[in-house]
C-alpha cells in the first residue's frame, strides 16, 4: 500500500495518519482472510468428498441389503446380513459429523466476512473524515423547502 501523503496541516495530518493505520489494518486482515479462505475451501472440498463417499457406501449397502432380503436363498448368511445393516447404520453418524464440520467451516467464513466488513467500514469512515477535513465548508442557504448545504 502507498504511504499516506501529508498536507502540512497538523490536524489534517493526524487524521491522515489514523486513516493510514486503519487501511493498513484492513489490508493485513484481508491477507489473513484470503489465506483462511483458501484453507476453508480446501477443507470444504475434502468434507464434500467424504460426504459423497459416505452416501455412496450407504447406498451400496442399502442396495445389497435389499438384494439379500429379497433373495435370501442365494447363500448369504445371517452374519453378512447383520454386517450390511451395521454399515447402513454407521453411514448416518458419519454424514452428521461431516455436515457439522461443514457448518463450522461456513460459520468461520461468515465470521471472517463480518470482520472484513467491519474493518472496511472503519477504514472508509477514517478516509471520509480526512475528506471532510479537506473539503471547504460552504455556508448553508435557505431554500423554499428548507436548508441545504
C-alpha positions as CSV (number, residue, x, y, z in Angstrom):
1,X,0.0,0.0,0.0
2,X,1.2,3.5,-0.7
3,X,2.4,5.7,2.1
4,X,-0.1,8.5,3.0
5,X,0.7,12.0,1.7
6,X,0.7,14.6,4.4
7,X,-0.6,18.2,3.9
8,X,1.5,20.1,6.5
9,X,-1.7,20.9,8.4
10,X,-1.2,19.2,11.8
11,X,-4.9,18.5,12.5
12,X,-5.4,17.0,9.0
13,X,-2.1,15.1,9.0
14,X,-3.2,13.5,12.3
15,X,-6.4,12.4,10.6
16,X,-4.4,11.1,7.6
17,X,-2.2,9.1,10.0
18,X,-5.3,7.5,11.6
19,X,-6.8,6.7,8.2
20,X,-3.5,5.2,7.1
21,X,-3.4,2.9,10.1
22,X,-7.0,1.8,9.5
23,X,-6.2,1.0,5.9
24,X,-3.1,-0.9,6.9
25,X,-5.1,-3.0,9.4
26,X,-7.7,-3.6,6.7
27,X,-5.2,-4.9,4.2
28,X,-3.5,-7.1,6.9
29,X,-6.8,-8.6,7.8
30,X,-7.6,-9.1,4.1
31,X,-4.4,-11.1,3.6
32,X,-5.1,-13.3,6.6
33,X,-8.7,-13.7,5.4
34,X,-7.6,-14.8,1.9
35,X,-5.3,-17.4,3.4
36,X,-8.0,-18.7,5.8
37,X,-10.5,-18.7,2.9
38,X,-8.1,-20.9,0.8
39,X,-7.7,-23.3,3.7
40,X,-11.5,-23.4,4.2
41,X,-12.2,-24.0,0.6
42,X,-9.8,-27.0,0.5
43,X,-11.3,-28.4,3.7
44,X,-14.8,-27.9,2.4
45,X,-13.9,-29.8,-0.7
46,X,-12.4,-32.6,1.3
47,X,-15.6,-32.7,3.5
48,X,-17.8,-32.7,0.5
49,X,-15.9,-35.7,-1.0
50,X,-16.2,-37.5,2.4
51,X,-19.9,-36.8,2.4
52,X,-20.3,-38.1,-1.2
53,X,-18.3,-41.3,-0.3
54,X,-20.3,-41.9,2.8
55,X,-23.5,-41.6,0.7
56,X,-22.2,-44.0,-1.9
57,X,-21.3,-46.5,0.8
58,X,-24.7,-46.2,2.3
59,X,-26.5,-46.5,-1.0
60,X,-24.4,-49.6,-1.9
61,X,-25.1,-51.2,1.5
62,X,-28.8,-50.5,1.2
63,X,-28.9,-52.0,-2.3
64,X,-27.0,-55.0,-1.1
65,X,-29.2,-55.3,2.0
66,X,-32.4,-55.1,-0.2
67,X,-31.0,-57.8,-2.5
68,X,-30.2,-60.1,0.4
69,X,-33.6,-59.6,2.0
70,X,-35.4,-60.3,-1.3
71,X,-33.2,-63.2,-2.3
72,X,-32.3,-65.0,0.9
73,X,-31.6,-68.4,-0.7
74,X,-28.5,-67.1,-2.6
75,X,-26.3,-68.3,0.3
76,X,-26.0,-65.0,2.3
77,X,-25.9,-66.0,5.9
78,X,-27.3,-64.1,8.9
79,X,-23.9,-62.6,9.8
80,X,-23.4,-60.9,6.5
81,X,-26.9,-59.5,6.7
82,X,-26.1,-58.1,10.1
83,X,-22.9,-56.6,8.8
84,X,-24.8,-54.9,6.0
85,X,-27.3,-53.5,8.4
86,X,-24.4,-52.2,10.6
87,X,-22.8,-50.5,7.6
88,X,-26.1,-48.7,6.8
89,X,-26.4,-47.5,10.5
90,X,-22.7,-46.3,10.5
91,X,-23.1,-44.1,7.5
92,X,-25.7,-41.8,9.2
93,X,-23.4,-40.7,12.0
94,X,-20.5,-40.2,9.5
95,X,-22.7,-37.9,7.5
96,X,-23.7,-36.0,10.6
97,X,-20.1,-35.4,11.6
98,X,-19.2,-34.2,8.1
99,X,-22.2,-31.9,7.9
100,X,-21.4,-30.5,11.4
101,X,-17.8,-29.7,10.4
102,X,-19.0,-28.2,7.1
103,X,-21.3,-25.9,9.2
104,X,-18.3,-24.9,11.2
105,X,-16.3,-24.1,8.1
106,X,-19.1,-21.9,6.7
107,X,-19.6,-20.2,10.1
108,X,-15.9,-19.3,10.2
109,X,-16.2,-17.9,6.7
110,X,-19.1,-15.7,7.8
111,X,-17.2,-14.5,10.8
112,X,-14.3,-13.6,8.6
113,X,-16.6,-11.7,6.3
114,X,-18.1,-9.9,9.2
115,X,-14.7,-8.8,10.5
116,X,-13.7,-7.7,7.0
117,X,-16.8,-5.6,6.5
118,X,-16.3,-4.0,10.0
119,X,-12.7,-3.2,9.3
120,X,-13.6,-1.9,5.8
121,X,-16.3,0.4,7.3
122,X,-13.8,1.8,9.9
123,X,-11.3,2.4,7.0
124,X,-13.8,4.2,4.9
125,X,-15.0,6.2,7.8
126,X,-11.5,7.3,8.6
127,X,-11.0,8.3,5.0
128,X,-14.2,10.2,5.0
129,X,-13.1,12.2,8.0
130,X,-9.9,13.2,6.1
131,X,-12.0,14.2,3.0
132,X,-14.4,16.2,5.2
133,X,-11.4,18.0,6.9
134,X,-10.0,18.9,3.5
135,X,-13.4,20.0,1.9
136,X,-14.2,23.7,2.1
137,X,-17.1,24.5,4.4
138,X,-19.9,26.0,2.3
139,X,-22.5,28.2,4.1
140,X,-25.9,26.7,4.4
141,X,-28.5,28.6,2.4
142,X,-32.2,28.8,2.9
143,X,-34.4,27.4,0.1
144,X,-38.3,27.4,-0.1
145,X,-38.4,23.8,1.3
146,X,-35.8,24.1,4.0
147,X,-32.0,24.3,4.4
148,X,-29.5,22.8,2.0
149,X,-25.7,22.7,2.2
